Amino acid sequence: MVRTVATVILGMVVLASPPATGQATRSSSANATPSDWKQVEAAMGRPGQIQPGDVIRFGLPRRDLHVVLDGIEIKPALALGSWVAFKRDGGAAMVMGDLVLTEDEVEPVMMKLQEGGVHESAVHNHLMGESPHVMYLHIASHGDAVPMAKAIHQALALTKTPGPDAGPAAPPAAEPGFDQKQVEQILGHAGKINAGVLQIGVPRSESITDAGMIVPPSMGVATALNFQSTGSGKAAITGDFVLLGGEVNPVIQALRQNGIAVTALHSHMLMEEPRLFFVHFWANDDATKLAKGLRTALDLTNSAK
């Protein structure tokens, strides 16, 4: 992640002077503080969703991609959902995000972000064996919100990421194709259906900070458990566990013992406290069976109950 003034996940920096030369300082001047999130929405070229803690989050699902893994076409909400989130930081803002990219999009996006003063904190896989292969570029920064949003928008313009929906509102969520209530009961947390995928977020019990700022769960520090129906009560699952170092191997062992493959272990940030690691997973089996396996691993973490 980013360390303001001295050093700088998904780490980025936007400068107060020429954007590619240094870290932005926090400013209380009028032209450094967006009057409201509407300016950021305009710079991003799409509306965002207000989250608790004065956060605005932009969902950027890669509906243009048709990715198949183990014969399953992955819905964007399962594992192809780019996102960017901003939180107020005095007279400036903190931004974090995770951009889903094809291999040929990675280099131009990285270059455009850095030209705009936005630094990367991680570039890696989340899945294994998918076709076509996708990469995940994580970002984080402290600076003026509007210039950061413009830089991100310009970088996304170099990809085939679809623009915001202009059509009618989506129909009410359909039944997920497995016993949602039982899955939620097993995991001890309620979720929501998003574009055909049950998404459950489990925050950690600790406060996570970056550059002295508390990072809310909506900015990428909550364990994500996603279920996509594959028929007959089965589901493909993926997501990531947000872990302290001492939790990593017990969680990996618990997942593998329950038939859940571990597909990646890495960091998403650079300067967070406490230090976090992210374990990604994949399986396709009976949804309640997989929920029990995920719960076994979840119980080994210091997560919210």
C-alpha positions as CSV (number, residue, x, y, z in Angstrom):
1,M,0.0,0.0,0.0
2,V,1.0,3.6,0.2
3,R,2.9,5.5,2.8
4,T,2.1,9.2,2.5
5,V,4.9,11.7,2.1
6,A,7.8,9.2,2.7
7,T,6.9,6.1,0.8
8,V,4.2,4.6,-0.9
9,I,-1.5,-2.2,-2.6
10,L,-4.0,-3.5,-4.5
11,G,0.4,0.8,-3.9
12,M,-0.3,3.9,-5.7
13,V,0.6,7.5,-5.3
14,V,-0.7,10.7,-6.9
15,L,1.5,13.7,-6.7
16,A,0.7,17.3,-5.9
17,S,3.1,18.5,-8.6
18,P,4.1,16.5,-11.7
19,P,2.3,13.2,-11.3
20,A,5.1,10.8,-12.0
21,T,7.7,12.2,-9.7
22,G,6.7,11.7,-6.1
23,Q,4.0,11.0,-3.5
24,A,1.1,13.3,-3.0
25,T,0.9,15.2,0.3
26,R,-2.4,15.5,2.1
27,S,-3.9,18.9,1.5
28,S,-6.6,20.9,3.1
29,S,-6.9,23.5,0.3
30,A,-10.1,23.9,-1.6
31,N,-8.8,22.7,-4.9
32,A,-7.3,19.5,-3.2
33,T,-10.6,18.5,-1.7
34,P,-13.5,17.2,-3.8
35,S,-16.6,18.9,-2.7
36,D,-18.5,15.6,-2.9
37,W,-18.3,12.3,-4.7
38,K,-20.0,13.6,-7.8
39,Q,-16.7,14.9,-9.0
40,V,-15.1,11.5,-8.6
41,E,-18.0,9.8,-10.3
42,A,-17.6,12.3,-13.2
43,A,-13.9,11.6,-13.4
44,M,-14.5,7.8,-13.3
45,G,-17.2,8.1,-16.0
46,R,-19.8,6.1,-14.1
47,P,-21.8,6.2,-10.8
48,G,-20.5,4.6,-7.7
49,Q,-22.2,3.0,-4.6
50,I,-21.9,4.7,-1.2
51,Q,-20.5,2.4,1.5
52,P,-20.2,2.9,5.2
53,G,-17.3,5.0,6.5
54,D,-17.6,7.7,3.7
55,V,-16.5,5.3,1.0
56,I,-17.6,5.2,-2.6
57,R,-17.0,2.0,-4.5
58,F,-17.2,1.4,-8.3
59,G,-18.0,-2.0,-9.6
60,L,-16.4,-2.7,-13.0
61,P,-17.5,-6.3,-14.0
62,R,-15.7,-7.7,-17.0
63,R,-18.9,-8.8,-18.8
64,D,-16.9,-8.7,-22.1
65,L,-14.8,-11.8,-21.0
66,H,-15.9,-15.4,-21.5
67,V,-13.7,-17.3,-19.1
68,V,-14.0,-21.0,-18.6
69,L,-12.5,-23.1,-15.8
70,D,-13.2,-26.8,-15.4
71,G,-15.9,-26.6,-18.0
72,I,-17.7,-23.8,-16.1
73,E,-18.2,-20.4,-17.6
74,I,-17.3,-18.0,-14.8
75,K,-19.9,-15.2,-14.1
76,P,-18.3,-11.8,-13.7
77,A,-19.5,-11.6,-10.1
78,L,-17.7,-14.9,-9.2
79,A,-14.2,-13.9,-10.1
80,L,-14.1,-11.2,-12.9
81,G,-15.3,-8.2,-11.0
82,S,-12.9,-5.2,-11.2
83,W,-13.5,-2.6,-8.5
84,V,-12.1,0.7,-7.3
85,A,-13.0,2.4,-3.9
86,F,-12.3,5.8,-2.5
87,K,-12.3,6.9,1.1
88,R,-11.9,10.5,2.3
89,D,-8.5,11.3,3.9
90,G,-8.7,14.8,5.4
91,G,-8.4,17.1,2.4
92,A,-7.6,14.3,0.0
93,A,-8.5,10.6,-0.4
94,M,-7.3,7.0,-0.2
95,V,-8.1,4.8,-3.2
96,M,-7.7,1.0,-3.5
97,G,-8.8,-1.4,-6.2
98,D,-8.4,-4.6,-8.1
99,L,-8.4,-4.5,-11.9
100,V,-9.2,-7.7,-13.9
101,L,-7.1,-7.7,-17.0
102,T,-6.2,-9.8,-20.0
103,E,-2.5,-10.5,-20.4
104,D,-2.2,-8.0,-23.2
105,E,-3.9,-5.3,-21.1
106,V,-1.5,-5.4,-18.2
107,E,1.4,-3.5,-19.6
108,P,-0.5,-0.5,-21.1
109,V,-2.7,-0.2,-18.0
110,M,0.4,-0.2,-15.7
111,M,2.1,2.4,-17.8
112,K,-1.0,4.7,-17.9
113,L,-1.5,4.4,-14.1
114,Q,2.1,5.3,-13.4
115,E,2.0,8.2,-15.8
116,G,-1.0,9.5,-13.7
117,G,0.9,9.0,-10.4
118,V,-1.0,5.8,-9.5
119,H,1.2,3.0,-8.3
120,E,0.6,-0.8,-8.4
121,S,1.0,-3.0,-5.3
122,A,0.5,-6.4,-6.9
123,V,0.1,-8.1,-10.3
124,H,-0.8,-11.8,-10.2
125,N,-3.2,-14.6,-10.8
126,H,-6.2,-15.5,-8.6
127,L,-7.3,-18.6,-10.5
128,M,-5.5,-21.5,-12.1
129,G,-6.2,-23.2,-15.4
130,E,-8.8,-20.8,-16.7
131,S,-9.1,-20.0,-20.4
132,P,-8.4,-17.3,-21.4
133,H,-5.9,-16.5,-18.6
134,V,-6.7,-13.4,-16.6
135,M,-4.5,-11.3,-14.4
136,Y,-5.3,-9.1,-11.4
137,L,-3.7,-5.7,-10.9
138,H,-4.0,-4.2,-7.4
139,I,-3.7,-0.5,-6.7
140,A,-3.7,1.8,-3.7
141,S,-2.9,5.5,-3.2
142,H,-3.3,8.7,-1.2
143,G,-3.8,12.0,-2.9
144,D,-6.4,14.2,-4.6
145,A,-9.4,12.0,-5.4
146,V,-10.4,13.6,-8.8
147,P,-6.9,13.3,-10.5
148,M,-6.6,9.8,-9.2
149,A,-10.0,8.9,-10.6
150,K,-9.1,10.5,-14.0
151,A,-5.9,8.4,-14.1
152,I,-7.8,5.2,-13.4
153,H,-10.5,6.1,-16.0
154,Q,-7.8,6.7,-18.6
155,A,-6.1,3.4,-17.8
156,L,-9.4,1.5,-18.0
157,A,-10.1,3.1,-21.4
158,L,-7.1,1.0,-22.7
159,T,-9.0,-2.2,-21.8
160,K,-12.3,-3.6,-23.0
161,T,-13.9,-3.1,-19.6
162,P,-17.6,-2.4,-20.4
163,G,-19.0,1.0,-19.5
164,P,-21.9,1.4,-17.0
165,D,-25.2,-0.2,-17.8
166,A,-27.5,2.1,-19.7
167,G,-30.4,-0.3,-19.9
168,P,-33.3,-0.9,-17.6
169,A,-32.8,-2.0,-14.0
170,A,-31.8,-5.6,-13.4
171,P,-34.6,-8.0,-12.5
172,P,-34.9,-9.2,-8.9
173,A,-32.3,-11.8,-8.0
174,A,-33.3,-15.3,-8.9
175,E,-32.9,-18.3,-6.6
176,P,-29.2,-19.3,-6.7
177,G,-29.8,-23.0,-7.6
178,F,-28.7,-24.4,-4.2
179,D,-29.8,-23.9,-0.6
180,Q,-28.7,-20.4,0.1
181,K,-30.1,-20.2,3.6
182,Q,-28.3,-23.4,4.6
183,V,-25.0,-22.1,3.1
184,E,-25.4,-18.9,5.0
185,Q,-26.3,-20.7,8.2
186,I,-23.2,-23.0,7.9
187,L,-20.9,-20.0,7.3
188,G,-22.5,-17.9,10.0
189,H,-22.9,-14.9,7.8
190,A,-25.6,-13.7,5.4
191,G,-24.8,-12.8,1.8
192,K,-26.4,-11.3,-1.2
193,I,-27.1,-12.5,-4.7
194,N,-25.2,-10.4,-7.2
195,A,-25.7,-11.2,-10.9
196,G,-26.4,-14.9,-10.2
197,V,-23.6,-15.3,-7.6
198,L,-24.0,-15.6,-3.8
199,Q,-21.4,-13.2,-2.3
200,I,-20.5,-13.4,1.4
201,G,-18.1,-10.9,2.9
202,V,-16.5,-11.6,6.3
203,P,-14.6,-8.7,7.9
204,R,-11.6,-9.3,10.1
205,S,-11.9,-8.4,13.8
206,E,-8.8,-6.2,13.8
207,S,-8.6,-2.7,12.5
208,I,-6.5,-2.6,9.3
209,T,-4.7,0.6,8.6
210,D,-2.7,2.0,5.7
211,A,-0.6,5.1,6.2
212,G,-2.4,5.6,9.5
213,M,-5.8,5.4,8.0
214,I,-8.3,2.7,8.8
215,V,-9.2,0.6,5.8
216,P,-12.9,-0.4,5.8
217,P,-13.8,-4.0,4.8
218,S,-15.4,-2.6,1.6
219,M,-11.9,-1.6,0.4
220,G,-10.7,-5.2,0.0
221,V,-9.8,-6.4,3.5
222,A,-12.8,-8.7,4.1
223,T,-12.7,-12.4,3.3
224,A,-14.7,-13.0,0.1
225,L,-16.7,-16.3,-0.3
226,N,-18.5,-16.5,-3.7
227,F,-20.8,-19.3,-4.9
228,Q,-22.0,-19.8,-8.4
229,S,-24.6,-22.6,-9.1
230,T,-23.4,-25.4,-11.4
231,G,-26.7,-27.4,-11.1
232,S,-28.1,-30.2,-8.9
233,G,-27.3,-28.3,-5.7
234,K,-23.6,-27.9,-6.6
235,A,-21.7,-24.7,-6.8
236,A,-18.3,-23.4,-8.0
237,I,-16.7,-21.4,-5.3
238,T,-13.8,-19.0,-5.3
239,G,-12.7,-15.8,-3.4
240,D,-10.0,-15.1,-1.0
241,F,-9.2,-15.4,2.7
242,V,-7.6,-12.3,4.3
243,L,-5.1,-13.7,6.8
244,L,-2.3,-12.9,9.2
245,G,0.9,-14.7,8.6
246,G,0.3,-17.3,11.4
247,E,-3.1,-18.2,9.9
248,V,-1.9,-18.9,6.4
249,N,-0.8,-22.6,6.7
250,P,-3.6,-23.7,9.0
251,V,-6.2,-22.3,6.5
252,I,-4.4,-23.9,3.5
253,Q,-4.5,-27.2,5.3
254,A,-8.1,-26.9,6.2
255,L,-9.2,-26.0,2.7
256,R,-7.2,-28.8,1.1
257,Q,-8.5,-31.4,3.6
258,N,-12.0,-30.4,2.6
259,G,-11.5,-30.8,-1.2
260,I,-10.9,-27.1,-1.9
261,A,-7.9,-26.2,-4.0
262,V,-5.6,-23.3,-3.1
263,T,-4.9,-21.4,-6.3
264,A,-2.8,-18.5,-5.0
265,L,-1.1,-17.1,-1.9
266,H,0.2,-13.6,-2.1
267,S,-0.1,-10.0,-0.8
268,H,-2.4,-7.4,-2.2
269,M,-0.9,-4.4,-0.4
270,L,2.5,-3.0,0.5
271,M,2.3,-1.0,3.7
272,E,-0.7,-2.3,5.6
273,E,-0.7,-2.9,9.3
274,P,-1.0,-5.7,10.4
275,R,0.6,-7.5,7.5
276,L,-1.9,-9.4,5.5
277,F,-1.8,-12.3,3.1
278,F,-4.5,-13.5,0.7
279,V,-5.3,-17.1,0.0
280,H,-7.4,-17.7,-3.1
281,F,-9.3,-21.0,-3.7
282,W,-11.5,-23.0,-6.1
283,A,-13.8,-26.0,-6.0
284,N,-16.9,-27.3,-7.7
285,D,-19.0,-29.6,-5.5
286,D,-22.1,-29.8,-3.3
287,A,-22.7,-26.3,-2.1
288,T,-23.4,-27.2,1.6
289,K,-20.4,-29.5,1.7
290,L,-18.1,-26.7,0.4
291,A,-19.7,-24.3,2.9
292,K,-18.7,-26.6,5.7
293,G,-15.1,-26.7,4.4
294,L,-15.0,-22.9,4.2
295,R,-16.4,-22.6,7.7
296,T,-13.7,-24.9,9.0
297,A,-11.0,-22.6,7.5
298,L,-12.9,-19.5,8.6
299,D,-12.9,-20.7,12.2
300,L,-9.1,-20.7,12.2
301,T,-9.0,-16.9,11.6
302,N,-9.7,-13.9,13.7
303,S,-12.7,-12.9,11.7
304,A,-15.9,-11.2,12.8
305,K,-18.5,-13.5,14.2
